[in-house]
Amino acid sequence: MKRYKSIPIFGAILLLFAQSLYAQDAETVQELSLEEIWKIAETNNRQLKLSDLNLQQGNLEVLEAKDRLLPEISIGGDVKLNSKFLIYDNGLFSSPQDVPVKGYGYGVGYNLNFNLFNGGKERRNIKMKQEEEVRIQYGVDLQKHSVKYNIAIAYFDLYKFLNFRDFLDAEIAAEKKQLSLIESLHKNGIVLKSDVLRTSVKLSQLELSISDIEKKIDVTTQRLDILMGRDTKDKLEINYRSGFKMDAIADSDYTDYLAIALHQSPEYKMVNSDIKLGEINIKQIKATMSPKVSLYSNYNYTYPQVSFYPYSNDLWGFGQTGIRVQFSIDNLYKSKHSIARAQVINNQAKEKANIKKDEISIQVKEAYLQQQQALESVETAEKNIARTAETIRVIRNSYLNQESLLTDLLEAENASLEAKFNLTTAQTNSKLSHIRLLAILGIL
């Protein structure tokens, strides 16, 4: 009796163990939303990592520019072998006087130079580097919007293909049942053999289509994994069966969206930053016509003393501290064309800003209208699905009553499947058009 009682207990344990394994497997495959994928990509996407490194480089360049404000100071020393110290007091061709000096020598000392004024070039250089860092940040923001938009394209492509696969699976299952029915009708002499063949051909085409969809799913999944910076060996799942909420068009019109874009768009900020850099560069070139004032100091210990008379074989020290003023006269005429060139570059930057403004206005208009068109396409596709479903119902009944041809039924079924494809495509296009508009506005 104990033996027979242990069997159901052991079976229950196996059942619980199997359920535990199933639960663990279900936990390992997590369905990711678009927002979750964006969050993963912000950390792991390779393009964004490169953008962050560029931003770090810009920050270090600012610190380097600030370091140039610090005084220059150096220490040095030397060891040397001295030749004979000959003085030709009666001319080169006379017998020289041999001044006794040591055969070797050495020296050690320091040198300091501190810039007091040079037309503000060093501080202006800091401003230029800071503006370049800001421009890099705008580029980082632009790259983030681009990556998020590309991820959205891949995400909704995958969403679309997965739904297409489900539609085709359902259509194949329904077509197999219909083929069995037609074969039965053929055996009873109700329909022709050609009806069986036509249905078989359609079934083969559906199976070929689903094979093509499976390949597209694999490619799109890999593209999405790469954009996420994720290991392609890990299985990626998205929740595509529950559908998603359509984005209604906001009360804002085109002019409101354009105002947001001109205030938030990273692209427009970048061209305006180029104008600021051009203006600073003009001032920087003009600063070359200013005098340079610096504080200097040096002191050296030298052995032996052979620089001043009377000479000595003793250790000696000598230093200087003072203010040095330099003025490059040649810059008064050399900088003329440099300033003109910088002015032309700045004017080019202003024209580029105007061109970019026109481009953004067109992009905003196009994205705004695309969003409207996409929502209208969704409404049309939903109506077409209802119409094709009713058409199939009517034609199927008439076909079974031998009042219509099989080709009419197959065409109606193809139209219904196409309507489902069109609805899913319209829904994804609606979401993508909204995301594209946000990316252009700079608020994605």
Disulfide bonds with the S-S distance in Angstrom:
none
